[in-house]
Amino acid sequence: AFLLKAVAENSSVTEFILEGLTNHQELQIPLFFLFLGFYVVTVVGILSLITLTGLNSHLHTPTYFFLYNLSFIDFCYSTVITPKMLMSFVSTKNVISYAGCMTQLFFFTFFAVSESFILSAMAYDCYVTICNPPVYTATMSPQVCLPILLGVYVMGFARAMAHTACMGRLTFCANNLVDHFRCDILPHLERSCTSTYVNEPVVFVVVGIDIGVPTATIFISYGRSKAFSTCGSHIIAVSLFFGSGAFMYLKPSSLLPMNLGKVSSLFYTIVVPILNPLIYSLRNKDIKIAMKKTLSKKSFS
């Protein structure tokens, strides 16, 4: 709260107008229902996965402990972005307060970074499962998994604080129209009337680490465990998440038109959260067994 108050006091702008995904009026309603459908499927899939994992004791393992947290992150991550984006399709003027914008930016960054590092933890878990099954229980004990999870959320919090604080040093002037469907770093840098010489290197370096380190961990873990053939769909989702993020943040803004940036953002904000529950439920024998047991219990009762 103190950070958001300090940020708000440093700007002459009290609100932003989010331009949305497109200016074509004839596309607004079809896109609203399309993304509403995506959001409903995402929420139902994620909550079903969380419920199954919680209710079935045979899923109380390190693998599903991380999957449970990935599902929670995806749910929060999607909820931070999608409802506000849906409003842009049905509102004549999609306004968000300065404090609300910085809050959305903070939580978006927190959950996005947390997701990147929990995917790394899941890849390491996969590596230990396949390559060192005799020592799996000891290697992935609760005394190991809990600090890993804590580290995931600490990294997310630290990055969110860094980006929000850097945004707070900027002053935004009269033009408060942001060419995006959400509050994001790069579109707001374009609206700053003070120098962004600190923000741009911070974005490049921090995002480079947050994408590079997890990507290397994931592909090394899957490569050493020879899991590419069995985890192909997961690799596709991971590649979409990190690839679209790198395309958005690791290129000079002058080389990336904002329309392409908005399309790129859709992949890691909308597509990946809807893919994860599908990948981990439809292609997972343990989840299918848990679903059958849960449904049979309900039918019996």
SVG drawing of the C-alpha trace seen along z (x, -y; Angstrom):
<svg xmlns="http://www.w3.org/2000/svg" viewBox="-26 -17 47 64">
<polyline fill="none" stroke="black" stroke-width="0.4" points="0.0,0.0 2.9,-2.4 4.5,-1.7 1.3,-2.3 0.7,-5.5 4.2,-6.7 3.9,-5.8 0.6,-7.6 1.9,-10.8 4.7,-10.8 2.4,-11.3 0.1,-14.0 -2.1,-11.3 -4.8,-9.9 -6.2,-7.3 -5.3,-5.6 -7.5,-4.7 -6.8,-1.3 -7.3,-1.2 -8.0,2.5 -7.2,5.3 -8.7,3.7 -10.4,0.6 -12.7,2.4 -16.2,2.0 -17.6,5.0 -15.2,7.3 -15.9,6.2 -18.8,8.4 -17.5,11.6 -14.1,11.1 -15.9,10.6 -17.7,13.9 -14.6,15.7 -12.4,14.6 -15.2,15.1 -15.4,18.7 -11.6,19.0 -11.8,17.6 -14.7,19.9 -12.9,23.0 -9.6,21.9 -11.3,21.3 -13.3,24.6 -10.3,26.6 -8.0,25.1 -10.5,25.4 -11.3,29.0 -7.5,29.8 -7.1,28.1 -10.1,30.0 -9.0,33.3 -5.5,32.8 -6.8,31.8 -9.4,34.6 -7.3,37.6 -4.6,38.7 -2.7,40.6 -2.0,37.2 -0.4,35.8 3.1,36.2 5.8,33.6 4.8,33.7 1.2,32.8 2.2,30.4 3.9,28.3 1.0,28.9 -1.4,27.6 0.6,24.4 0.9,24.0 -2.9,24.3 -3.3,21.7 -0.9,19.3 -2.6,19.8 -6.0,19.0 -4.7,15.8 -2.7,14.9 -5.7,15.2 -8.0,13.4 -5.7,10.4 -5.9,9.9 -9.0,11.3 -11.9,9.6 -10.5,6.2 -9.8,7.1 -13.4,8.3 -14.6,4.9 -12.7,3.2 -14.9,5.0 -18.2,3.7 -17.2,0.3 -17.0,-2.8 -14.2,-4.1 -12.1,-1.5 -10.7,-3.5 -8.4,-2.2 -7.2,-4.3 -3.5,-4.9 -3.3,-2.9 -5.4,-0.2 -3.1,-0.1 0.0,0.3 -1.8,2.9 -2.5,4.9 1.1,4.5 2.4,5.7 0.2,8.9 0.7,9.7 4.4,9.6 4.3,11.5 2.3,14.4 4.1,14.4 7.5,14.7 6.2,17.2 4.9,19.3 8.2,19.3 10.1,20.6 7.5,23.1 7.8,24.6 11.5,25.0 10.7,26.8 8.4,29.1 11.0,29.9 13.5,30.7 11.0,32.9 10.5,34.7 14.2,35.2 14.6,36.7 11.5,39.0 13.0,40.4 16.7,40.4 16.9,41.1 13.8,43.0 15.5,44.7 16.4,41.4 13.2,39.5 11.5,39.6 14.6,38.2 15.5,35.7 12.0,34.3 11.0,34.5 8.8,31.8 11.9,30.3 13.1,29.7 9.9,28.9 8.7,26.2 11.9,24.1 11.7,24.4 8.1,23.2 9.0,20.3 11.9,19.4 9.4,19.3 7.1,16.8 10.0,14.8 11.4,14.4 7.9,13.3 7.5,10.8 11.0,9.4 10.5,8.9 7.1,7.4 8.4,4.9 11.3,4.0 9.2,3.3 6.5,1.4 9.1,-0.7 10.9,-1.5 7.5,-2.5 6.9,-4.7 9.9,-6.9 8.2,-8.0 5.9,-10.9 3.0,-10.5 1.6,-13.7 -1.5,-14.7 -1.7,-11.8 -3.1,-8.9 -4.3,-6.7 -2.4,-3.4 -2.3,-1.2 -2.9,2.1 -5.6,4.2 -3.9,4.3 -1.4,2.3 2.1,3.4 5.6,2.0 6.5,1.2 3.2,-0.6 3.5,-2.8 7.1,-3.6 5.9,-5.2 3.6,-7.5 6.2,-8.7 7.3,-12.3 10.4,-11.6 13.5,-9.7 13.2,-5.9 16.9,-5.2 16.8,-3.2 13.6,-1.3 14.6,0.1 17.8,1.8 16.1,3.1 13.3,4.7 15.8,6.2 18.1,7.7 15.4,8.8 13.1,10.3 16.2,11.9 17.0,13.7 13.4,14.6 13.1,16.2 16.7,17.5 17.3,19.3 14.0,21.2 14.2,22.0 17.7,23.4 16.7,25.4 13.6,26.8 15.3,27.9 18.4,29.3 16.2,31.3 14.0,32.7 17.0,33.4 18.9,35.3 15.8,37.2 15.0,37.9 11.5,36.7 11.0,34.8 9.0,37.7 6.7,38.1 6.3,34.4 5.9,32.9 2.6,31.1 4.1,29.6 7.2,28.4 4.8,26.7 3.1,24.8 6.4,23.9 7.8,22.7 4.7,20.6 4.9,19.0 8.6,18.1 8.8,17.5 6.0,15.0 7.4,13.3 10.8,13.0 9.3,11.7 7.5,9.0 10.2,7.9 13.6,8.8 13.4,6.8 13.9,3.1 10.4,1.4 11.2,-0.4 11.3,3.0 8.0,4.3 4.8,2.5 2.4,2.4 -0.3,4.4 2.2,7.3 3.0,6.8 -0.7,7.2 -1.0,10.4 2.1,11.7 0.7,10.9 -2.4,13.0 -0.2,16.2 1.2,15.9 -1.9,14.3 -4.7,16.2 -3.5,19.3 -1.0,20.8 -3.4,20.7 -6.0,22.5 -3.5,25.1 -2.0,26.1 -5.1,27.7 -5.8,29.5 -2.3,30.8 -2.1,32.0 -5.6,33.6 -6.3,35.1 -2.8,36.6 -2.3,37.7 -3.2,41.2 -3.2,40.2 -5.6,37.3 -7.9,39.5 -7.9,42.2 -8.6,39.5 -11.4,38.1 -13.1,41.5 -12.8,42.1 -14.3,38.7 -17.1,39.2 -17.8,42.7 -18.0,41.5 -20.5,38.8 -22.6,41.3 -22.5,43.8 -23.5,41.1"/>
</svg>
